[in-house]
Amino acid sequence: MKKNYINIDGKEIKLSKESIESIKESLDIKEEILVPDNIKIAKTTTNKGIIFNYGQQALFGTDTYFVYSGVFYKPIKCKLTSCKREDLKAGDLAYNSNFKDGCGFKYLSNYCKILENEIYAYISDDTDIIVSSVDVNYWWKVEKI
């Protein structure tokens, strides 16, 4: 059978993109979302972090954040899994956005380390670390593939 077609009573019917999305939504089918190549994620033996400042620094953390400088990490491949903020715990790496589509998941400042309760740290302007508790509508957990 051809892609984007369904067979009903022996007849092939082409589905529109909107119909396919509606069916996926109603069946709760989620496509795997990969962290884009412009975002680099590092992993130590116990923690994942966000590589920034042209690969010269990495943001890690659990209940507080810390930055390693001058250490070069080999990036790992990761995916994003949709979740709720309350599903994330201290030490998790996440992506947040006020837009359901995540704006392509390409913005470094939307990746963050969950610290505690409602607090998280993120990278602003390529090198500044900001600690925030601003409520955001949509969350995705960063997970190693």
N, C-alpha and C positions, 0 to 999 in steps of 0.2 A: 504494500500500500504506500502511496506517496505521502510525503511529509505534509502536515497540516490538513490532512483529509481524514474523514471518518467514514466508515462503511455502515450504512443503515439499509437493511433489506436488500443487500446486493448493489446498492447505488453508492458511489463515492461522492461525498459532499465536502467541498473545500470550506475550511473554517477561517474566519478573519482573525487577525492578531488580537483584536478585542475579545472575540469569543474564546480564544485559547487562554488568554489571561483570566477571563471570568471563570472558566472551568477550573484552571489551576487554583484560583482563589477559593472557589467553593469546595474543592477537594483538599485544600490546604497543602498544595504541592509547592515546595520552595526550590528554586534553582540555587545551585551553589554559587556563592559570591566570593570571588577571589580578591585578596588585597592587591590593588594595582601595583605595577612595577615601580612607579615613582615613590611608593612608600616602602621603607625597609624596616623589617622586624628582626630583632636579634633575640637569641635565646642563650641563657646561661644554664647551668645544671638545674636551677630552681625557679627561674623567672624568665618572662618575656619582656622585651623593651622596645622602644621606638628609636631607631637610629636617625640622627639629625645632624645639622651643621656640617654638611658635605661628608658624612660618614665618620666625623671625628668625635662625636659624642653619642651617648645612648641614655634615654630616660628609663629608669627602672623604678620599682617601688612596691611596697605592700601597704603598711599603715602610714608611711611617710614616703616621699619620693627621694631619689638620689640620682645623680648624673655621673656617669663614668666618662672621662675625657681622655683623648689620646690613645684609646684602645679601638682597634679595628675589628669589627664583628663580621662574620659571614652571615648575610641575610638568609632567613628561612622563609619558605612558602607558607602562607596562611590563608585561611578563609574567614568569612564573616558570617555569623549565625545570628539571625534576628532574635532579640530577647527583650525582657523588661528590665528596667533599671534595678529593681529589687532582686533580680536573678544574679546580678554581678556582685562579687565580693572583693575585699581588699586584695590587691595583687593582680587582679584580672586586667587584661588589656582590652580596650573597647573602642568603638567608633560611635559617635553620636551626631544627630542631625535633627533639625526641626522639619525636615522634608522626608516623606515616606520613602522616596527613591534613593536617599543618601547622597544625592548630588554626585553620583559616580564614584563615591568612596575615595576620591583622589586628594582630599585636602588634609594636609599634615595636622593642622590645628584641630581637626575633628577627632583625631586619634588621641586616646588618653589612658592614663593609668588610674585605676580605681584605688583610692586610698582607704577611706573608711566611711561608713554610713552614706551620706550624700555627697561626699567630697571626692574630687578627682583632680589630677594634674595633667596639663597639656602644654604643647609647645606652640608659642605664638611668635610671629615674625622671625621664624627660622631658628632663633636661639633662646628666646625668653621662656622661662617656665612659669605658668600661671596655675595657681590652685583655685578651684572654683567649686561652687555648689549650685550653679544655675541649673534650673530644671530644663531638660531637653525632651522633646517629644518621642524620638525614636532612638533605639540603642541596638548595637550589634556586638557580640562578643568575638574577639579575635582568637582564632584557634589554629594551632599548627596542623598542617595537612599530613 
